[in-house]
Amino acid sequence: MVILRRLIAVVFAGFVGLMLYVTFPAWSSLFASTPTAFTPDNWLGAHKYRRDAMAVDFLDRHLYTGMHREALIELLGKPDHQAPGMLVYFVAITAADYMALAFEFDGEGRVTKAYLKQT
């Protein structure tokens, strides 16, 4: 009986540890502070899943029509995902998915569309 109780305690502790590990991005954000104003230093210094407020500020105050792809990468750093004509930066994590800042480009590498999206 003692062995069974110890086994149950070990399994339960392992389960709790696994749940804490898996949910770390969500619950750890409760204790973190991230700047909301976009600057290249703030962006690069922030955790990649805590940039949603800076992404909104970037879209509202720093992105201009026709910005070139290289200028964007210079400001935001290496994207998390690239596809032909598109760059994606992850900015937040939710309970079910991710929020991303996405940019679409024309044939000359200039921004034609920028938006936040759930992935």
C-alpha positions as CSV (number, residue, x, y, z in Angstrom):
1,M,0.0,0.0,0.0
2,V,2.9,2.4,0.8
3,I,4.5,1.7,-2.5
4,L,1.2,2.5,-4.3
5,R,0.9,5.8,-2.5
6,R,4.4,6.8,-3.4
7,L,3.9,5.8,-7.0
8,I,0.7,7.9,-7.1
9,A,2.6,10.8,-5.5
10,V,5.4,10.6,-8.0
11,V,3.0,10.3,-11.0
12,F,1.0,13.3,-9.7
13,A,4.1,15.4,-9.1
14,G,5.3,14.6,-12.7
15,F,1.9,15.5,-14.1
16,V,2.0,18.9,-12.2
17,G,5.5,19.6,-13.4
18,L,4.6,18.8,-17.0
19,M,1.5,21.1,-16.9
20,L,3.6,23.9,-15.4
21,Y,6.2,23.4,-18.2
22,V,3.6,23.3,-21.0
23,T,1.7,26.3,-19.8
24,F,4.8,28.4,-18.9
25,P,4.4,31.0,-21.6
26,A,0.9,31.8,-20.5
27,W,1.3,32.0,-16.7
28,S,4.8,33.5,-16.7
29,S,3.5,36.5,-18.6
30,L,1.5,37.5,-15.5
31,F,4.7,38.3,-13.8
32,A,6.6,40.0,-16.6
33,S,6.7,43.6,-17.7
34,T,7.1,44.5,-21.3
35,P,7.3,48.0,-22.8
36,T,4.4,49.0,-25.0
37,A,6.1,51.6,-27.1
38,F,8.0,50.3,-30.2
39,T,11.7,51.0,-30.5
40,P,14.1,48.6,-32.1
41,D,15.8,48.0,-28.8
42,N,12.5,47.4,-26.9
43,W,11.4,45.0,-29.7
44,L,14.7,43.0,-29.8
45,G,15.0,43.0,-26.0
46,A,11.4,41.7,-25.3
47,H,10.3,38.1,-25.2
48,K,8.9,37.2,-28.6
49,Y,5.5,36.3,-27.1
50,R,5.2,39.6,-25.2
51,R,5.4,42.0,-28.2
52,D,1.7,42.5,-29.0
53,A,1.4,46.0,-27.6
54,M,4.6,47.0,-29.4
55,A,3.3,45.5,-32.6
56,V,0.2,47.7,-32.4
57,D,2.4,50.7,-31.8
58,F,4.6,49.8,-34.7
59,L,1.6,49.5,-37.1
60,D,0.1,52.8,-35.8
61,R,3.2,55.0,-35.6
62,H,6.2,53.5,-37.4
63,L,5.2,51.6,-40.5
64,Y,4.8,53.7,-43.6
65,T,3.3,52.8,-47.0
66,G,5.9,51.3,-49.3
67,M,8.4,50.5,-46.6
68,H,11.0,48.1,-48.1
69,R,11.5,44.6,-46.8
70,E,15.1,45.2,-45.8
71,A,14.2,48.3,-43.8
72,L,11.6,46.3,-42.0
73,I,14.1,43.5,-41.2
74,E,16.5,46.1,-40.0
75,L,13.9,47.4,-37.5
76,L,12.4,44.1,-36.4
77,G,15.2,41.6,-36.8
78,K,15.0,38.2,-38.4
79,P,11.3,37.1,-38.9
80,D,10.0,33.9,-37.3
81,H,8.5,32.7,-40.6
82,Q,9.2,33.7,-44.2
83,A,7.3,32.8,-47.4
84,P,7.6,34.4,-50.9
85,G,6.1,37.9,-50.5
86,M,5.5,37.6,-46.8
87,L,7.2,38.0,-43.4
88,V,5.7,36.9,-40.0
89,Y,6.8,37.8,-36.5
90,F,5.1,36.0,-33.5
91,V,4.1,38.6,-30.9
92,A,1.8,36.8,-28.4
93,I,0.6,33.4,-27.2
94,T,-2.9,32.7,-26.2
95,A,-4.5,29.7,-24.7
96,A,-5.2,28.1,-28.1
97,D,-2.8,29.7,-30.6
98,Y,-0.4,32.5,-31.5
99,M,-0.8,36.1,-32.5
100,A,1.5,37.2,-35.3
101,L,2.4,40.4,-37.0
102,A,2.4,39.7,-40.8
103,F,3.6,41.7,-43.7
104,E,2.9,41.2,-47.4
105,F,5.1,42.6,-50.2
106,D,4.8,43.5,-53.8
107,G,7.3,42.3,-56.5
108,E,9.7,45.1,-55.6
109,G,9.8,44.1,-51.9
110,R,7.6,47.0,-50.6
111,V,5.0,46.5,-47.9
112,T,1.5,46.3,-49.4
113,K,-0.3,45.0,-46.3
114,A,0.5,44.7,-42.6
115,Y,-1.8,43.2,-40.0
116,L,-2.1,41.2,-36.7
117,K,-3.5,37.7,-37.2
118,Q,-4.3,34.7,-35.1
119,T,-2.5,31.6,-36.2
